Amino acid sequence: MFAATLSEVRARLAEVRQFLDAIKELESDPPAPDSSEVRVMRGLFFVHLYAGLEYAVNAGVEKIGRAHV
């Protein structure tokens, strides 16, 4: 029932993880400050993470709702 949804959720969260890994590679070694691009990317990471989690919750609730109708 949830196989397709679970696959899509895993793919989206894998993209979030790849983005986080890219940010880590671009970060400066302390005590050097990070570039403004890296700081912006950190903010976008949280937006991307939230979108993935929101999708997971919405897709799960939708599947459950359709199963009980």
C-alpha positions as CSV (number, residue, x, y, z in Angstrom):
1,M,0.0,0.0,0.0
2,F,2.8,2.4,0.9
3,A,5.5,1.1,-1.3
4,A,5.3,3.8,-4.0
5,T,4.9,6.5,-1.4
6,L,7.8,5.2,0.7
7,S,10.0,5.1,-2.4
8,E,9.2,8.7,-3.3
9,V,9.8,9.9,0.3
10,R,13.2,8.1,0.4
11,A,14.2,9.7,-2.9
12,R,13.2,13.2,-1.6
13,L,15.1,12.8,1.7
14,A,18.1,11.4,-0.2
15,E,18.1,14.7,-2.2
16,V,18.1,16.6,1.1
17,R,21.0,14.5,2.3
18,Q,23.0,15.2,-0.9
19,F,22.4,18.9,-0.5
20,L,23.7,18.7,3.1
21,D,26.8,16.9,2.0
22,A,27.4,19.5,-0.7
23,I,27.1,22.2,2.0
24,K,29.6,20.4,4.2
25,E,32.1,20.3,1.4
26,L,31.9,24.0,0.8
27,E,32.1,25.1,4.5
28,S,35.3,26.8,5.6
29,D,37.6,25.4,8.3
30,P,37.2,27.2,11.6
31,P,38.0,29.9,12.5
32,A,37.5,31.2,8.9
33,P,34.0,32.5,8.3
34,D,31.8,30.8,5.7
35,S,31.0,32.5,2.5
36,S,27.6,34.2,2.1
37,E,26.7,31.4,-0.4
38,V,27.2,28.7,2.2
39,R,25.2,30.6,4.7
40,V,22.3,31.0,2.2
41,M,22.6,27.3,1.4
42,R,22.3,26.4,5.1
43,G,19.0,28.3,5.2
44,L,17.8,26.6,2.0
45,F,18.7,23.3,3.5
46,F,16.1,23.7,6.2
47,V,13.5,24.8,3.7
48,H,14.4,21.7,1.6
49,L,14.2,19.4,4.7
50,Y,10.9,20.8,5.7
51,A,9.5,20.3,2.2
52,G,10.6,16.6,2.3
53,L,9.1,16.0,5.7
54,E,5.9,17.8,4.7
55,Y,5.6,15.7,1.6
56,A,6.1,12.5,3.7
57,V,3.4,13.4,6.2
58,N,0.9,14.6,3.5
59,A,1.5,11.6,1.3
60,G,1.1,9.2,4.3
61,V,-2.1,10.8,5.5
62,E,-3.5,10.8,2.0
63,K,-2.8,7.1,1.6
64,I,-4.4,6.3,4.9
65,G,-7.4,8.5,4.0
66,R,-7.9,6.8,0.7
67,A,-7.6,3.3,2.3
68,H,-10.5,4.2,4.7
69,V,-12.9,5.7,2.2
